[in-house]
């Protein structure tokens, strides 16, 4: 097992690996690009904070086992430094970092276990569901991602989608301003796109 895998991620990957079909094919991939967009809203407006990194880390390598029903990822956690997220305004960026307690928990961490193919794909895109571990502000949660898709083209595998996350699940109190007249909604939407490139 590749290093830098959290215990919960390791448990998820190991458990799911036992369910793989014997005719599955395994290939090695690098994580070349990663994009996260956190969408939030208050009672008066909406906001976005974005992370984008091309060539995220040369040592993030994954063994991806593909069967007719699923993809299984075996590899390290994906770390996303909170300080590299940028919001629409500098004040919002600063408040976002404070909200996620960046000094104590400098990274959002994602571990993807299994991606299951769903029916009803169009063109090059296949609708999928995925099992993942999400770590925000020092708390972990096993998540079922239902709104996602896979595109495979010329040795690249693109996994993208949206997933709702309640801040309170991670011990984060949705902030209020101006004596409670401006209230942030508890549920955020995390948009993501991960581009894996097959190793030569």
Backbone as a printed PyTorch tensor [residue, N CA C, xyz], in Angstrom:
tensor([[[  0.8400,  -1.1960,   0.0000],
         [  0.0000,   0.0000,   0.0000],
         [  0.8750,   1.2460,   0.0000]],

        [[  0.4980,   2.2120,  -0.8390],
         [  1.2350,   3.4580,  -0.9300],
         [  1.0680,   4.2220,   0.3710]],

        [[  2.1160,   4.9210,   0.8060],
         [  2.0670,   5.6540,   2.0590],
         [  1.1200,   6.8380,   1.9750]],

        [[  0.9120,   7.5000,   3.1170],
         [  0.0440,   8.6590,   3.2510],
         [ -1.4330,   8.3150,   3.0920]],

        [[ -1.8120,   7.0990,   3.4320],
         [ -3.2000,   6.7050,   3.4020],
         [ -3.7360,   6.6950,   4.8300]],

        [[ -4.8050,   7.4200,   5.0840],
         [ -5.3860,   7.4480,   6.4140],
         [ -5.9720,   6.0890,   6.7560]],

        [[ -6.1750,   5.8430,   8.0540],
         [ -6.6960,   4.5530,   8.4960],
         [ -8.0900,   4.3040,   7.9280]],

        [[ -8.9660,   5.3310,   7.9590],
         [-10.3170,   5.1610,   7.4500],
         [-10.3170,   4.9290,   5.9480]],

        [[ -9.4460,   5.6530,   5.2360],
         [ -9.3120,   5.4510,   3.7930],
         [ -8.8090,   4.0420,   3.4970]],

        [[ -7.8140,   3.5940,   4.2520],
         [ -7.2620,   2.2550,   4.0630],
         [ -8.3350,   1.2000,   4.2830]],

        [[ -9.1590,   1.3960,   5.3130],
         [-10.2350,   0.4540,   5.5980],
         [-11.2410,   0.4260,   4.4520]],

        [[-11.5960,   1.6040,   3.9290],
         [-12.5420,   1.6830,   2.8210],
         [-11.9930,   0.9860,   1.5890]],

        [[-10.7490,   1.2870,   1.2220],
         [-10.1590,   0.7000,   0.0250],
         [-10.0000,  -0.8040,   0.1610]],

        [[ -9.5740,  -1.2710,   1.3350],
         [ -9.3460,  -2.6940,   1.5460],
         [-10.6530,  -3.4740,   1.5100]],

        [[-11.6980,  -2.9170,   2.1330],
         [-12.9950,  -3.5800,   2.1550],
         [-13.5770,  -3.7040,   0.7570]],

        [[-13.5020,  -2.5980,  -0.0120],
         [-14.0650,  -2.6060,  -1.3490],
         [-13.2560,  -3.4700,  -2.3040]],

        [[-11.9480,  -3.5590,  -2.0760],
         [-11.1010,  -4.3520,  -2.9630],
         [-11.5100,  -5.8150,  -2.9650]],

        [[-12.0060,  -6.3000,  -1.8370],
         [-12.3970,  -7.6990,  -1.7550],
         [-13.5980,  -8.0310,  -2.6080]],

        [[-14.3380,  -7.0190,  -3.0670],
         [-15.5410,  -7.2530,  -3.8580],
         [-15.2760,  -7.1800,  -5.3550]],

        [[-14.0180,  -6.9610,  -5.7820],
         [-13.7180,  -6.8150,  -7.1910],
         [-13.9040,  -8.1240,  -7.9510]],

        [[-14.3480,  -8.0240,  -9.1990],
         [-14.5370,  -9.2020, -10.0260],
         [-13.1960,  -9.7300, -10.5190]],

        [[-13.0690, -11.0520, -10.7090],
         [-11.7790, -11.6190, -11.0970],
         [-11.3070, -11.1910, -12.4710]],

        [[-12.2450, -10.7970, -13.3810],
         [-11.8470, -10.4150, -14.7300],
         [-11.4720,  -8.9420, -14.8460]],

        [[-11.3470,  -8.2470, -13.7230],
         [-11.0180,  -6.8270, -13.7490],
         [ -9.5860,  -6.5950, -14.2140]],

        [[ -9.3820,  -5.4570, -14.9110],
         [ -8.0570,  -5.0440, -15.3880],
         [ -7.5350,  -3.9210, -14.4950]],

        [[ -6.2220,  -3.9340, -14.2300],
         [ -5.6030,  -2.9350, -13.3600],
         [ -4.5700,  -2.1300, -14.1300]],

        [[ -4.6080,  -0.7970, -13.9640],
         [ -3.6460,   0.1020, -14.6010],
         [ -3.1750,   1.1230, -13.5840]],

        [[ -2.0010,   1.7070, -13.8230],
         [ -1.4540,   2.7410, -12.9510],
         [ -1.7320,   4.1120, -13.5480]],

        [[ -2.1350,   5.0510, -12.6950],
         [ -2.4650,   6.4120, -13.1180],
         [ -1.7860,   7.4210, -12.1910]],

        [[ -1.4850,   8.6030, -12.7360],
         [ -1.0680,   9.7630, -11.9540],
         [ -2.2440,  10.7330, -11.8600]],

        [[ -2.3720,  11.4030, -10.7230],
         [ -3.3530,  12.4810, -10.6130],
         [ -2.7130,  13.7520, -11.1560]],

        [[ -3.1360,  14.1770, -12.3490],
         [ -2.5100,  15.3110, -13.0260],
         [ -3.1530,  16.6520, -12.6790]],

        [[ -4.4640,  16.6750, -12.5310],
         [ -5.1680,  17.9250, -12.2680],
         [ -6.2620,  17.6950, -11.2390]],

        [[ -6.5100,  18.7050, -10.4490],
         [ -7.5910,  18.6380,  -9.4670],
         [ -8.2390,  20.0050,  -9.3370]],

        [[ -9.5650,  20.0140,  -9.3410],
         [-10.3250,  21.2450,  -9.1560],
         [-11.4140,  20.9930,  -8.1210]],

        [[-11.5200,  21.8710,  -7.1710],
         [-12.6160,  21.8480,  -6.2010],
         [-13.2450,  23.2280,  -6.1770]],

        [[-14.5580,  23.2790,  -6.1890],
         [-15.2860,  24.5340,  -6.0240],
         [-16.3230,  24.3340,  -4.9280]],

        [[-16.2290,  25.1300,  -3.8890],
         [-17.1780,  25.0440,  -2.7800],
         [-18.2190,  26.1370,  -2.9620]],

        [[-19.4600,  25.7190,  -3.1630],
         [-20.5770,  26.6360,  -3.3590],
         [-21.3530,  26.7480,  -2.0560]],

        [[-21.5830,  27.9680,  -1.6150],
         [-22.3610,  28.1910,  -0.4070],
         [-23.3640,  29.3050,  -0.6090]],

        [[-24.2260,  29.4940,   0.3650],
         [-25.2200,  30.5600,   0.2580],
         [-25.5830,  31.0710,   1.6450]],

        [[-26.0050,  32.3190,   1.6650],
         [-26.5710,  32.9200,   2.8660],
         [-28.0350,  33.2290,   2.5710]],

        [[-28.7110,  33.8350,   3.5030],
         [-30.1070,  34.1960,   3.2690],
         [-30.2490,  35.3740,   2.3170]],

        [[-29.0920,  35.9660,   1.8950],
         [-29.1980,  37.0980,   0.9710],
         [-28.3820,  36.9360,  -0.3120]],

        [[-27.3910,  36.0390,  -0.3500],
         [-26.6020,  35.8730,  -1.5720],
         [-25.9090,  34.5140,  -1.5950]],

        [[-25.1300,  34.2870,  -2.6420],
         [-24.3740,  33.0570,  -2.8100],
         [-22.8850,  33.3780,  -2.9140]],

        [[-22.0290,  32.3580,  -2.6850],
         [-20.5860,  32.5760,  -2.7840],
         [-19.9110,  31.3050,  -3.2690]],

        [[-18.6850,  31.4750,  -3.7830],
         [-17.8820,  30.3510,  -4.2600],
         [-16.4360,  30.5220,  -3.8130]],

        [[-15.8090,  29.4080,  -3.4750],
         [-14.3770,  29.3840,  -3.1930],
         [-13.7840,  28.2530,  -4.0300]],

        [[-12.6950,  28.5630,  -4.7460],
         [-12.1710,  27.6210,  -5.7340],
         [-10.7450,  27.1880,  -5.4190]],

        [[-10.4760,  25.9490,  -5.7880],
         [ -9.1190,  25.3970,  -5.7480],
         [ -8.8580,  24.7740,  -7.1030]],

        [[ -7.7160,  25.1260,  -7.6720],
         [ -7.3130,  24.4810,  -8.9200],
         [ -5.8120,  24.2950,  -8.8990]],

        [[ -5.3900,  23.0920,  -9.2360],
         [ -3.9610,  22.8000,  -9.2730],
         [ -3.6850,  21.8550, -10.4230]],

        [[ -2.8550,  22.2950, -11.3630],
         [ -2.4020,  21.4440, -12.4470],
         [ -1.0540,  20.8640, -12.0600]],

        [[ -0.9100,  19.5580, -12.1940],
         [  0.2900,  18.9070, -11.7090],
         [  0.2890,  18.9190, -10.1950]],

        [[ -0.8180,  18.4610,  -9.6070],
         [ -1.0470,  18.5850,  -8.1710],
         [  0.0950,  18.0300,  -7.3470]],

        [[  0.5990,  16.8580,  -7.7190],
         [  1.7400,  16.2720,  -7.0090],
         [  2.2060,  15.0590,  -7.7940]],

        [[  3.4730,  15.0750,  -8.1620],
         [  4.0000,  14.0140,  -9.0230],
         [  3.9560,  12.6450,  -8.3600]],

        [[  3.9140,  12.6240,  -7.0270],
         [  3.9580,  11.3330,  -6.3410],
         [  2.5840,  10.7900,  -5.9820]],

        [[  1.5150,  11.4350,  -6.4550],
         [  0.1780,  10.8940,  -6.2240],
         [ -0.1560,   9.9100,  -7.3350]],

        [[  0.1330,   8.6500,  -7.0810],
         [ -0.0620,   7.5930,  -8.0760],
         [ -1.1060,   6.6070,  -7.5570]],

        [[ -1.9280,   6.1090,  -8.4810],
         [ -3.0430,   5.2540,  -8.1060],
         [ -3.0930,   4.0140,  -8.9900]],

        [[ -3.3870,   2.9020,  -8.3470],
         [ -3.7040,   1.6760,  -9.0670],
         [ -5.2230,   1.6400,  -9.2240]],

        [[ -5.6860,   1.6570, -10.4690],
         [ -7.1230,   1.6780, -10.7330],
         [ -7.5270,   0.3660, -11.3770]],

        [[ -8.3860,  -0.3560, -10.6830],
         [ -8.8460,  -1.6760, -11.1290],
         [-10.2370,  -1.5000, -11.7380]],

        [[-10.3820,  -1.8560, -13.0210],
         [-11.6380,  -1.6370, -13.7390],
         [-12.3010,  -2.9610, -14.0890]],

        [[-13.5810,  -3.0670, -13.7400],
         [-14.4000,  -4.2040, -14.1410],
         [-15.5710,  -3.6630, -14.9510]],

        [[-16.4880,  -4.5150, -15.3220],
         [-17.6490,  -4.0820, -16.1030],
         [-18.6170,  -3.2620, -15.2580]],

        [[-18.4620,  -3.3060, -13.9260],
         [-19.4100,  -2.6310, -13.0470],
         [-18.8200,  -1.4560, -12.2810]],

        [[-17.4800,  -1.3850, -12.1550],
         [-16.9210,  -0.3640, -11.2680],
         [-15.4520,  -0.1170, -11.5360]],

        [[-14.9560,   0.9570, -10.9220],
         [-13.5310,   1.2600, -10.8260],
         [-13.1770,   1.2700,  -9.3460]],

        [[-12.0530,   0.6700,  -9.0000],
         [-11.5880,   0.6980,  -7.6160],
         [-10.2330,   1.3960,  -7.5750]],

        [[-10.1360,   2.4590,  -6.7730],
         [ -8.8980,   3.2280,  -6.6520],
         [ -8.1290,   2.7760,  -5.4290]],

        [[ -6.8570,   2.5030,  -5.6200],
         [ -5.9700,   2.1320,  -4.5150],
         [ -4.7920,   3.0910,  -4.5470]],

        [[ -4.6620,   3.9270,  -3.5300],
         [ -3.5810,   4.9030,  -3.5180],
         [ -3.7180,   5.8680,  -2.3620]],

        [[ -2.9470,   6.9530,  -2.3850],
         [ -2.8900,   7.8770,  -1.2450],
         [ -4.0950,   8.8110,  -1.1650]],

        [[ -4.2520,   9.4240,   0.0040],
         [ -5.2260,  10.4990,   0.1590],
         [ -4.8840,  11.6480,  -0.7800]],

        [[ -5.9110,  12.4440,  -1.1390],
         [ -5.7060,  13.6400,  -1.9460],
         [ -5.7830,  14.8510,  -1.0250]],

        [[ -4.6700,  15.5320,  -0.7750],
         [ -4.6830,  16.7030,   0.1140],
         [ -4.8920,  18.0010,  -0.6720]],

        [[ -5.7510,  18.8670,  -0.1580],
         [ -6.0220,  20.1530,  -0.7920],
         [ -5.8050,  21.2580,   0.2430]],

        [[ -4.6720,  21.9690,   0.1750],
         [ -4.3680,  23.0050,   1.1730],
         [ -5.4350,  24.0980,   1.1860]],

        [[ -5.9840,  24.3480,   2.3650],
         [ -7.0320,  25.3610,   2.5060],
         [ -6.5250,  26.7310,   2.0850]],

        [[ -5.2580,  26.9980,   2.3110],
         [ -4.6920,  28.3100,   2.0040],
         [ -4.6640,  28.5840,   0.5000]],

        [[ -4.7930,  27.5260,  -0.3140],
         [ -4.7650,  27.7070,  -1.7690],
         [ -6.1620,  27.8830,  -2.3710]],

        [[ -7.1940,  27.8960,  -1.5420],
         [ -8.5370,  28.2140,  -2.0320],
         [ -8.6680,  29.7280,  -2.1560]],

        [[ -9.3290,  30.1450,  -3.2040],
         [ -9.5430,  31.5710,  -3.4410],
         [-11.0350,  31.8200,  -3.6130]],

        [[-11.5730,  32.7580,  -2.8400],
         [-12.9810,  33.1170,  -2.9330],
         [-13.1300,  34.3880,  -3.7710]],

        [[-14.3580,  34.8370,  -3.9310],
         [-14.6130,  35.9570,  -4.8290],
         [-14.0690,  37.2770,  -4.3060]],

        [[-13.9360,  37.4050,  -2.9950],
         [-13.3950,  38.6140,  -2.3900],
         [-12.3490,  38.2200,  -1.3560]],

        [[-11.3530,  39.0820,  -1.1600],
         [-10.2640,  38.7590,  -0.2410],
         [-10.7750,  38.5680,   1.1890]],

        [[-11.7780,  39.3660,   1.5920],
         [-12.3440,  39.2130,   2.9320],
         [-13.0120,  37.8510,   3.0750]],

        [[-13.7160,  37.4250,   2.0380],
         [-14.3670,  36.1230,   2.0710],
         [-13.3430,  34.9990,   2.1270]],

        [[-12.2260,  35.1580,   1.4090],
         [-11.1560,  34.1560,   1.4360],
         [-10.6050,  34.0190,   2.8450]],

        [[-10.3750,  35.1280,   3.5120],
         [ -9.8620,  35.1030,   4.8820],
         [-10.8600,  34.4430,   5.8320]],

        [[-12.1280,  34.7640,   5.6860],
         [-13.1510,  34.1770,   6.5490],
         [-13.3150,  32.6810,   6.2800]],

        [[-13.1630,  32.2860,   5.0260],
         [-13.2460,  30.8700,   4.6670],
         [-12.1430,  30.0780,   5.3630]],

        [[-10.9380,  30.6130,   5.3660],
         [ -9.8140,  29.9370,   6.0230],
         [-10.0240,  29.8590,   7.5330]],

        [[-10.5510,  30.9190,   8.1100],
         [-10.8320,  30.9040,   9.5450],
         [-11.9220,  29.8910,   9.8780]],

        [[-12.9370,  29.8110,   9.0270],
         [-14.0460,  28.8820,   9.2420],
         [-13.5620,  27.4360,   9.2860]],

        [[-12.6020,  27.1050,   8.4140],
         [-12.0750,  25.7450,   8.3530],
         [-10.8870,  25.5380,   9.2930]],

        [[-10.5950,  26.5410,  10.1270],
         [ -9.5370,  26.4480,  11.1390],
         [ -8.2090,  26.0320,  10.5010]],

        [[ -7.7860,  26.8500,   9.5230],
         [ -6.6280,  26.5090,   8.7070],
         [ -5.3580,  26.3270,   9.5280]],

        [[ -5.1910,  27.0550,  10.6270],
         [ -3.9730,  26.9330,  11.4310],
         [ -3.8610,  25.5500,  12.0700]],

        [[ -4.9980,  24.9690,  12.4570],
         [ -4.9990,  23.6520,  13.0870],
         [ -5.1780,  22.5190,  12.0890]],

        [[ -5.9140,  22.8070,  11.0040],
         [ -6.2270,  21.7680,  10.0170],
         [ -5.9830,  22.3540,   8.6220]],

        [[ -4.7440,  22.3430,   8.1570],
         [ -4.3820,  23.0820,   6.9410],
         [ -4.8790,  22.4800,   5.6310]],

        [[ -5.4680,  21.2770,   5.6620],
         [ -5.8640,  20.6320,   4.4130],
         [ -7.2780,  20.0640,   4.4870]],

        [[ -7.9850,  20.1270,   3.3590],
         [ -9.1470,  19.2820,   3.1060],
         [ -8.6010,  18.0270,   2.4420]],

        [[ -8.9940,  16.8540,   2.9250],
         [ -8.4340,  15.6070,   2.4180],
         [ -9.5620,  14.7250,   1.8920]],

        [[ -9.3560,  14.1870,   0.6930],
         [-10.3460,  13.3090,   0.0610],
         [ -9.6840,  11.9800,  -0.2860]],

        [[-10.3660,  10.9010,   0.0000],
         [ -9.9230,   9.5630,  -0.3990],
         [-11.0810,   8.9020,  -1.1420]],

        [[-10.8440,   8.5000,  -2.3780],
         [-11.8680,   7.8340,  -3.1850],
         [-11.6240,   6.3270,  -3.1420]],

        [[-12.6620,   5.5760,  -2.8480],
         [-12.5340,   4.1280,  -2.7890],
         [-13.0060,   3.4590,  -4.0660]],

        [[-14.3090,   3.3570,  -4.2320],
         [-14.8740,   2.6720,  -5.3970],
         [-15.8230,   3.5800,  -6.1450]],

        [[-15.7610,   3.5250,  -7.4800],
         [-16.6530,   4.2630,  -8.3630],
         [-17.4960,   3.2410,  -9.1060]],

        [[-18.8080,   3.2960,  -8.9270],
         [-19.7160,   2.3180,  -9.5300],
         [-20.4240,   2.9250, -10.7290]],

        [[-20.4470,   2.1820, -11.8370],
         [-21.1110,   2.6630, -13.0500],
         [-22.6280,   2.5870, -12.8930]],

        [[-23.3150,   3.6520, -13.3180],
         [-24.7760,   3.6800, -13.3440],
         [-25.2600,   3.5990, -14.7860]],

        [[-26.5110,   3.3640, -14.9680],
         [-27.0800,   3.3080, -16.3120],
         [-27.4730,   4.6980, -16.7760]],

        [[-27.6120,   4.8380, -18.1190],
         [-28.1380,   6.0770, -18.6690],
         [-27.0930,   7.0600, -19.1340]],

        [[-25.8850,   6.5900, -19.4920],
         [-24.8420,   7.4970, -19.9570],
         [-25.1230,   8.0500, -21.3370]],

        [[-24.5680,   9.2390, -21.5980],
         [-24.7060,   9.8640, -22.9060],
         [-23.3270,  10.1740, -23.4640]],

        [[-23.0870,   9.7560, -24.7020],
         [-21.8200,  10.0600, -25.3420],
         [-20.6400,   9.4770, -24.5960]],

        [[-19.6310,  10.3250, -24.3540],
         [-18.4040,   9.8740, -23.6990],
         [-18.5300,   9.8020, -22.1820]],

        [[-19.6180,  10.3050, -21.6190],
         [-19.7390,  10.3970, -20.1630],
         [-20.5930,   9.2610, -19.6090]],

        [[-20.1010,   8.6620, -18.5250],
         [-20.8170,   7.5930, -17.8430],
         [-21.2220,   8.0700, -16.4530]],

        [[-22.5240,   8.0540, -16.1330],
         [-22.9280,   8.4430, -14.7780],
         [-22.4580,   7.4030, -13.7670]],

        [[-21.9780,   7.8800, -12.6240],
         [-21.4130,   6.9810, -11.6200],
         [-21.8210,   7.4300, -10.2210]],

        [[-21.6510,   6.5160,  -9.2700],
         [-21.7070,   6.8140,  -7.8440],
         [-20.3700,   6.4060,  -7.2510]],

        [[-20.0130,   6.9850,  -6.1130],
         [-18.6950,   6.6930,  -5.5420],
         [-18.7490,   6.6740,  -4.0210]],

        [[-17.8790,   5.8580,  -3.4450],
         [-17.6620,   5.8420,  -2.0040],
         [-16.3560,   6.5710,  -1.7150]],

        [[-16.3870,   7.4830,  -0.7520],
         [-15.2100,   8.3000,  -0.4650],
         [-15.1580,   8.6390,   1.0140]],

        [[-13.9560,   9.0010,   1.4660],
         [-13.7600,   9.5400,   2.8110],
         [-13.4050,  11.0160,   2.6630]],

        [[-14.0960,  11.8720,   3.4010],
         [-13.8700,  13.3140,   3.3510],
         [-13.4320,  13.7840,   4.7320]],

        [[-12.3240,  14.5230,   4.7750],
         [-11.8040,  15.0700,   6.0270],
         [-11.7820,  16.5900,   5.9180]],

        [[-12.5920,  17.2260,   6.7490],
         [-12.6680,  18.6900,   6.7870],
         [-12.5330,  19.1370,   8.2400]],

        [[-11.6430,  20.0990,   8.4770],
         [-11.4500,  20.6700,   9.8170],
         [-11.1790,  19.5860,  10.8580]],

        [[-10.4560,  18.5550,  10.4490],
         [-10.0260,  17.5330,  11.3850],
         [-11.0240,  16.4280,  11.6570]],

        [[-12.1830,  16.4540,  10.9990],
         [-13.1780,  15.3970,  11.1820],
         [-13.3770,  14.6290,   9.8860]],

        [[-13.5510,  13.3010,  10.0080],
         [-13.7170,  12.4390,   8.8460],
         [-15.1430,  11.9290,   8.7410]],

        [[-15.5710,  11.7140,   7.4880],
         [-16.8910,  11.1480,   7.2400],
         [-16.8360,  10.3060,   5.9720]],

        [[-17.4350,   9.1140,   6.0270],
         [-17.5840,   8.3030,   4.8230],
         [-18.7920,   8.8260,   4.0550]],

        [[-18.5750,   9.1780,   2.7890],
         [-19.6050,   9.8090,   1.9760],
         [-19.9750,   8.9290,   0.7850]],

        [[-21.2450,   8.9740,   0.4200],
         [-21.7230,   8.3460,  -0.8090],
         [-22.0110,   9.4560,  -1.8110]],

        [[-21.2310,   9.5190,  -2.8670],
         [-21.3740,  10.5560,  -3.8870],
         [-22.2600,  10.0100,  -5.0070]],

        [[-23.4270,  10.6180,  -5.1940],
         [-24.3980,  10.0990,  -6.1560],
         [-24.4350,  10.8670,  -7.4720]],

        [[-23.9910,  12.1160,  -7.4670],
         [-24.1120,  12.9460,  -8.6690],
         [-22.7220,  13.1610,  -9.2750]],

        [[-22.2740,  12.1650, -10.0300],
         [-20.9260,  12.2230, -10.6030],
         [-20.9140,  11.5180, -11.9630]],

        [[-19.7910,  11.6910, -12.6700],
         [-19.6470,  11.0380, -13.9760],
         [-18.1820,  10.7770, -14.2550]],

        [[-17.9500,   9.8480, -15.1580],
         [-16.6080,   9.4560, -15.5900],
         [-16.4960,   9.6500, -17.0940]],

        [[-15.3560,  10.1790, -17.5300],
         [-15.0440,  10.2470, -18.9630],
         [-13.6590,   9.6500, -19.1600]],

        [[-13.5370,   8.7010, -20.0570],
         [-12.2620,   8.0780, -20.3760],
         [-11.9210,   8.3690, -21.8300]],

        [[-10.7200,   8.9610, -22.0310],
         [-10.3380,   9.3700, -23.3860],
         [ -8.8260,   9.4810, -23.4860]],

        [[ -8.2410,   8.7750, -24.4430],
         [ -6.8120,   8.8570, -24.7620],
         [ -5.9340,   8.7260, -23.5180]],

        [[ -6.2020,   7.7040, -22.7310],
         [ -5.3740,   7.4330, -21.5640],
         [ -5.6750,   8.2790, -20.3500]],

        [[ -6.6470,   9.1730, -20.4630],
         [ -7.0480,  10.0010, -19.3190],
         [ -8.3840,   9.5210, -18.7740]],

        [[ -8.5290,   9.6400, -17.4740],
         [ -9.7770,   9.3160, -16.7870],
         [-10.1840,  10.5510, -15.9920]],

        [[-11.3410,  11.1170, -16.3180],
         [-11.8190,  12.3350, -15.6720],
         [-13.0300,  11.9890, -14.8120]],

        [[-12.9160,  12.2340, -13.5170],
         [-13.9850,  11.9710, -12.5580],
         [-14.4720,  13.3170, -12.0410]],

        [[-15.7580,  13.6270, -12.2570],
         [-16.2700,  14.9450, -11.8790],
         [-17.6930,  14.8250, -11.3520]],

        [[-18.1280,  15.8670, -10.6510],
         [-19.4940,  15.8630, -10.1340],
         [-19.7100,  16.9010,  -9.0560]],

        [[-20.8320,  16.7470,  -8.3390],
         [-21.2090,  17.6320,  -7.2380],
         [-21.6190,  16.7760,  -6.0480]],

        [[-21.3560,  17.3120,  -4.8360],
         [-21.7360,  16.5660,  -3.6320],
         [-22.0900,  17.5320,  -2.5100]],

        [[-23.2790,  17.3820,  -1.9030],
         [-23.6600,  18.2470,  -0.7920],
         [-23.0050,  17.8010,   0.5130]],

        [[-22.5620,  18.7790,   1.3040],
         [-21.9180,  18.4950,   2.5890],
         [-22.4590,  19.4790,   3.6260]],

        [[-22.8850,  18.9490,   4.7660],
         [-23.3320,  19.8020,   5.8730],
         [-22.1310,  20.1760,   6.7370]],

        [[-21.9140,  21.4690,   6.9380],
         [-20.7900,  21.9220,   7.7620],
         [-20.8800,  21.3730,   9.1830]],

        [[-22.0920,  21.2720,   9.7060],
         [-22.2790,  20.8110,  11.0810],
         [-21.8040,  19.3770,  11.2750]],

        [[-21.7960,  18.5860,  10.2190],
         [-21.3070,  17.2150,  10.3140],
         [-19.8190,  17.1790,  10.6440]],

        [[-19.1210,  18.2510,  10.3110],
         [-17.6810,  18.3270,  10.5570],
         [-17.3600,  19.2800,  11.7180]],

        [[-18.3480,  19.5290,  12.5470],
         [-18.1320,  20.3550,  13.7260],
         [-17.9640,  21.8280,  13.4260]],

        [[-18.4440,  22.2780,  12.2620],
         [-18.3270,  23.6820,  11.8730],
         [-19.6800,  24.3600,  12.0570]],

        [[-19.7040,  25.4230,  12.8200],
         [-20.9280,  26.1810,  13.0430],
         [-21.0970,  27.1950,  11.9150]],

        [[-22.1740,  27.1040,  11.1310],
         [-22.3800,  28.0810,  10.0490],
         [-22.3610,  29.4980,  10.6030]],

        [[-21.5330,  30.3580,  10.0330],
         [-21.3590,  31.7030,  10.6070],
         [-22.5680,  32.6070,  10.3920]],

        [[-22.6900,  33.5760,  11.2900],
         [-23.7010,  34.6170,  11.1820],
         [-23.0150,  35.9810,  11.2870]],

        [[-23.6430,  36.9860,  10.6830],
         [-23.0970,  38.3450,  10.7240],
         [-24.2050,  39.3310,  11.0630]],

        [[-23.7670,  40.4880,  11.4860],
         [-24.6730,  41.6100,  11.7480],
         [-25.8170,  41.1810,  12.6660]],

        [[-25.4180,  40.6360,  13.8260],
         [-26.3710,  40.2390,  14.8670],
         [-27.3890,  39.2130,  14.3670]],

        [[-26.9230,  38.3250,  13.4890],
         [-27.7740,  37.2320,  13.0240],
         [-28.6490,  37.5570,  11.8360]],

        [[-28.5360,  38.7760,  11.2930],
         [-29.3780,  39.1300,  10.1560],
         [-28.8830,  38.4870,   8.8590]],

        [[-27.5910,  38.1470,   8.7940],
         [-27.0390,  37.4230,   7.6420],
         [-26.5830,  36.0500,   8.1360]],

        [[-27.2220,  35.0140,   7.6340],
         [-26.9690,  33.6510,   8.1040],
         [-26.4960,  32.7660,   6.9540]],

        [[-25.4340,  32.0210,   7.1950],
         [-24.9100,  31.0880,   6.1930],
         [-25.6300,  29.7500,   6.3100]],

        [[-26.0470,  29.2130,   5.1630],
         [-26.7180,  27.9160,   5.1610],
         [-25.7300,  26.8160,   5.5520]],

        [[-26.2340,  25.8020,   6.2470],
         [-25.3790,  24.7180,   6.7360],
         [-24.8140,  23.8730,   5.5990]],

        [[-25.5980,  23.6480,   4.5540],
         [-25.1940,  22.7370,   3.4780],
         [-24.4120,  23.4770,   2.4010]],

        [[-23.2200,  22.9520,   2.1050],
         [-22.3980,  23.4290,   0.9970],
         [-22.4610,  22.4110,  -0.1400]],

        [[-22.2450,  22.8740,  -1.3510],
         [-22.1160,  21.9790,  -2.5060],
         [-20.6590,  21.9890,  -2.9450]],

        [[-20.0410,  20.8160,  -2.9900],
         [-18.6540,  20.7110,  -3.4340],
         [-18.6360,  20.1830,  -4.8640]],

        [[-18.1990,  21.0360,  -5.7870],
         [-17.9940,  20.6110,  -7.1580],
         [-16.5490,  20.1480,  -7.3180]],

        [[-16.3380,  19.0590,  -8.0430],
         [-14.9910,  18.5100,  -8.1510],
         [-14.7220,  17.9830,  -9.5570]],

        [[-13.4460,  18.0040,  -9.9170],
         [-12.9840,  17.3750, -11.1610],
         [-11.5600,  16.8780, -10.9310]],

        [[-11.3360,  15.5860, -11.0650],
         [-10.0410,  14.9630, -10.9270],
         [ -9.6560,  14.3430, -12.2710]],

        [[ -8.4620,  14.7030, -12.7510],
         [ -7.9830,  14.1780, -14.0300],
         [ -6.8200,  13.2290, -13.7700]],

        [[ -7.0310,  11.9510, -14.0520],
         [ -6.0010,  10.9290, -13.9000],
         [ -5.4360,  10.6040, -15.2790]],

        [[ -4.1090,  10.4710, -15.3350],
         [ -3.4240,  10.1760, -16.5930],
         [ -2.7370,   8.8250, -16.4740]],

        [[ -2.9930,   7.9480, -17.4140],
         [ -2.3990,   6.6090, -17.3530],
         [ -0.8870,   6.6830, -17.4500]],

        [[ -0.2040,   5.9970, -16.5630],
         [  1.2650,   5.9770, -16.5780],
         [  1.7770,   5.2380, -17.8010]],

        [[  2.8760,   5.7610, -18.3520],
         [  3.4710,   5.1360, -19.5390],
         [  4.3210,   3.9420, -19.1570]]])
